Amino acid sequence: MTTDEKCRIVLERMLDVAKNDDIIFRNDSAGNITTVLIGFGRKECGAEDASFDEVVNDLYRLFNKNVGVSFVNIHDDDEFDEHERLHY
């Protein structure tokens, strides 16, 4: 699957998720890292030295495959030990 095809799927899936949850992207100035916040969860995608394709692959796994993605519950800042898996 090409990067363009993955981008299209990610966008379609994001629009689907956004019907029920807010999606916020926060970029890290240290490189190609973005933190994705969905509802009360978060996940970092990319890496300092990641290429655009690698960031797209991470976003594709997050929004399409939901493979091995666990979110830290940020509902209460004092309870970082709680983990939840988002199912959408």
PEJORA-V112149 format. One record per residue. RES is the residue in one small letter. SS is DSSP state (A for helix, B for strand, O for the rest). OMEGA is omega in radians with two decimals (* if undefined). Layout:
res={RES:RES}
ss={SS:SS}
omega={OMEGA:OMEGA}
//
This chain:
res={m:t:t:d:e:k:c:r:i:v:l:e:r:m:l:d:v:a:k:n:d:d:i:i:f:r:n:d:s:a:g:n:i:t:t:v:l:i:g:f:g:r:k:e:c:g:a:e:d:a:s:f:d:e:v:v:n:d:l:y:r:l:f:n:k:n:v:g:v:s:f:v:n:i:h:d:d:d:e:f:d:e:h:e:r:l:h:y}
ss={O:O:A:A:A:A:A:A:A:A:A:A:A:A:A:A:A:O:O:O:O:O:B:B:B:B:B:B:O:O:O:B:B:B:B:B:B:B:O:O:B:B:B:B:B:B:B:O:O:O:O:A:A:A:A:A:A:A:A:A:A:A:A:A:A:O:O:O:O:O:B:B:O:O:O:O:O:O:O:O:O:O:B:B:O:O:O:O}
omega={-3.10:3.09:3.12:3.11:3.11:3.12:3.13:3.14:3.12:-3.13:3.11:-3.12:3.09:3.12:3.08:-3.13:-3.08:3.06:-3.08:-3.08:3.01:3.05:3.13:3.06:3.05:-3.12:3.08:-3.09:-3.10:-3.12:-3.12:3.11:3.02:3.05:3.14:3.09:3.11:-3.09:3.13:-3.12:3.11:3.12:3.05:3.08:-3.13:3.13:-3.13:-3.08:-3.09:3.03:3.08:3.14:3.13:3.10:3.11:3.12:3.11:3.12:3.10:3.11:-3.12:-3.01:-3.08:-3.04:-3.10:-3.08:3.03:-3.11:3.02:-3.10:3.00:3.12:-3.13:3.11:3.11:-3.06:-3.11:-3.06:-3.11:3.13:3.13:3.09:3.08:3.05:3.10:3.08:3.10:*}
//
